[in-house]
Amino acid sequence: MLAQTFIAFILTALFGFMWYSANIGFGKQWMHYTGVKPESTENTAKVMALGMMLNLLTVLSIGFLVKWLDIISLPAALTFTGVAGLGLAVGVTATNFCWEQRPFNLFLIYVGHTFGVVLISTLVYTYFN
């Protein structure tokens, strides 16, 4: 499971970098909606390190669930991704957004990223299961 975790971790980290990239992803929109300025990133290294640790926690959790639920086929992996990636991510994130009254497009950016991480991790663990 160590190799699967490493592969899923690297792929989801690359996905996250691209997703939030100002050049090819939604970085400009994310900065606009959150008010983060490129020049206000003095703690970037600390934030990135924490983000990577949390990404590893997510990848490990998905790996545990894929193994525990014995997900070994593509249809089962896609079903799991639908339930976990959309059902849980949308539900939890939407609740926060309702209270915070944040822009709907920011909600889509967050949910899209979460869904992508769940999909990539699930497919890696299923493929090597």
C-alpha positions as CSV (number, residue, x, y, z in Angstrom):
1,M,0.0,0.0,0.0
2,L,3.0,2.3,0.4
3,A,3.6,2.5,-3.4
4,Q,-0.1,3.2,-4.0
5,T,-0.1,5.9,-1.4
6,F,3.1,7.5,-2.8
7,I,1.6,7.5,-6.4
8,A,-1.7,8.8,-5.3
9,F,-0.1,11.5,-3.2
10,I,2.2,12.7,-6.0
11,L,-0.7,12.7,-8.6
12,T,-3.1,14.5,-6.3
13,A,-0.4,17.1,-5.4
14,L,0.3,17.7,-9.1
15,F,-3.5,18.0,-9.7
16,G,-3.8,20.5,-6.9
17,F,-0.9,22.6,-8.2
18,M,-2.5,22.7,-11.7
19,W,-6.0,23.3,-10.3
20,Y,-5.0,26.3,-8.3
21,S,-2.4,27.5,-10.8
22,A,-3.0,31.1,-11.9
23,N,-1.8,30.2,-15.4
24,I,-3.6,27.0,-16.2
25,G,-6.1,26.5,-13.4
26,F,-8.5,28.5,-11.2
27,G,-5.8,30.3,-9.2
28,K,-6.8,33.8,-10.4
29,Q,-10.5,33.2,-9.7
30,W,-9.7,31.6,-6.3
31,M,-7.5,34.7,-5.4
32,H,-10.3,37.0,-6.5
33,Y,-13.0,35.2,-4.5
34,T,-10.9,34.7,-1.4
35,G,-9.1,38.1,-1.4
36,V,-5.7,36.5,-1.3
37,K,-3.1,38.6,-3.0
38,P,0.1,37.2,-4.6
39,E,2.2,39.5,-2.6
40,S,0.6,38.4,0.7
41,T,2.2,35.0,0.7
42,E,4.9,35.4,3.3
43,N,3.9,32.1,4.9
44,T,3.7,30.2,1.6
45,A,6.1,27.5,2.7
46,K,4.3,26.8,5.9
47,V,0.9,26.8,4.2
48,M,2.1,24.5,1.4
49,A,3.7,22.1,4.0
50,L,0.4,21.9,5.9
51,G,-1.6,21.5,2.7
52,M,0.7,18.6,1.7
53,M,0.2,16.9,5.1
54,L,-3.5,17.3,4.8
55,N,-3.4,15.9,1.2
56,L,-1.5,12.9,2.5
57,L,-4.2,12.4,5.2
58,T,-6.9,12.5,2.5
59,V,-5.0,10.0,0.3
60,L,-4.4,7.6,3.2
61,S,-8.1,7.8,4.2
62,I,-9.3,7.0,0.7
63,G,-6.8,4.2,0.5
64,F,-8.1,2.7,3.7
65,L,-11.7,2.9,2.5
66,V,-10.9,1.4,-0.9
67,K,-9.1,-1.5,0.8
68,W,-11.8,-1.9,3.5
69,L,-14.6,-1.8,1.1
70,D,-12.7,-4.1,-1.3
71,I,-13.1,-1.8,-4.3
72,I,-11.5,-3.7,-7.2
73,S,-13.5,-2.7,-10.3
74,L,-13.8,0.6,-12.3
75,P,-17.6,0.7,-11.7
76,A,-17.2,0.3,-8.0
77,A,-14.4,3.0,-8.0
78,L,-16.6,5.4,-9.8
79,T,-19.5,4.7,-7.5
80,F,-17.4,5.3,-4.5
81,T,-16.0,8.5,-6.0
82,G,-19.6,9.7,-6.7
83,V,-20.6,9.0,-3.1
84,A,-17.5,10.3,-1.4
85,G,-16.4,12.9,-3.8
86,L,-19.7,14.5,-4.6
87,G,-22.0,13.3,-1.9
88,L,-19.8,14.1,1.1
89,A,-17.8,16.9,-0.4
90,V,-20.7,18.8,-1.7
91,G,-22.8,18.3,1.4
92,V,-20.1,19.5,3.8
93,T,-18.8,22.3,1.7
94,A,-22.3,23.5,0.8
95,T,-23.2,23.8,4.4
96,N,-20.2,26.0,5.1
97,F,-21.0,28.2,2.1
98,C,-24.6,28.7,3.0
99,W,-23.5,30.1,6.4
100,E,-20.6,32.1,5.0
101,Q,-22.5,33.4,2.0
102,R,-19.5,33.0,-0.2
103,P,-19.6,33.1,-4.0
104,F,-21.0,30.0,-5.8
105,N,-18.1,29.9,-8.2
106,L,-15.7,29.6,-5.2
107,F,-17.9,26.6,-4.1
108,L,-17.4,25.0,-7.5
109,I,-13.7,25.5,-7.3
110,Y,-13.4,23.8,-3.9
111,V,-15.8,21.0,-4.8
112,G,-14.1,20.4,-8.2
113,H,-10.7,20.1,-6.5
114,T,-12.1,17.7,-3.8
115,F,-13.8,15.5,-6.4
116,G,-10.6,15.4,-8.4
117,V,-8.5,14.3,-5.4
118,V,-11.0,11.6,-4.5
119,L,-11.2,10.4,-8.1
120,I,-7.5,10.2,-8.6
121,S,-6.8,8.5,-5.3
122,T,-9.6,6.0,-5.7
123,L,-8.5,5.1,-9.2
124,V,-4.8,4.6,-8.1
125,Y,-5.8,2.4,-5.2
126,T,-8.3,0.4,-7.3
127,Y,-5.8,-0.1,-10.1
128,F,-3.1,-1.5,-7.8
129,N,-5.5,-3.4,-5.5
